[in-house]
Every structure is written in structure tokens, then in C-alpha cells.
Amino acid sequence: MSDIKLKFILSVLAGIVFSFIFILLAFALPIKEKKQLIIKKPKGKLEQISHSLKTK
């Protein structure tokens, strides 16, 4: 088998393997991360005012 044919076959196989890996990663990794925002209840008057200004 000549070197050119061998290089061509190996490059095609490498391309298929890398494509397969990226397709598997696309299904395995999440698209969007959902973060839960925890808002604690303001305790004092100053915290209530600050919270009301942030939510406007």
C-alpha cells in the first residue's frame, strides 16, 4: 500500500473519530446552565429599602 493511500485512509479515520467524539460531547454536555437564584428575605428596614431599589 502506498504512503499516499495510507495517509488518506488514516486522515479519514481520524476525522470520523473526532467527529464522533464531538457529537457525543454535544449530547453529554448541557446547553444552558440553570442557576437557582436564592433571594433571602430582608430583615431590617435598611435591607428592605435596598432590596426594593434593586428590584425596580
N, C-alpha and C positions, 0 to 999 in steps of 0.2 A: 504494500500500500504506500502510495507516495506521501510525502510530507504535506503537500497542499490539501489532499483529501482528508488526512488525519487532522490537520489544524481546523479544517472546515467542520468536520464532524464534532470535534471537541468544543468548538465555539458554539455550535448549535445546541449541543447538550448543556453547556454552561448557561446559555441563555434560557433554556427551558427550566433548568433547576432554579435559577434566580427568579424567574417569573413566578414559578410555583411558590417559592418562599414568600414573595411579596403578596401574592394572592392570599396565602394563609395568614399573613400578618394583617391584611385588610379585614379579614373576618374575626381575627382574635382580638384586635385592639379596639377599644371603644371609640366611637366617633366624637361624641360630646361627653364632657365630664359634667355630671350634675352635682353641684355643691349645695348642701343644705345651709341656708343662712339662718343662724340662730340669733334671734333678737331677744335680749333679756329685757325684762320689764324695768323701766326706770324707777328708782327708789325715792330719790329726793326731788325737791322742786326744781333745782338747777338741772338735774338729769332729765326731767320731764320737758323743760324748756329746750334743752339741747336736742333731745330726741324729736320734738315737734319741728324744730328748724331743719333737721336733717331729712325728715320725711317729706318736706314741701317740695 
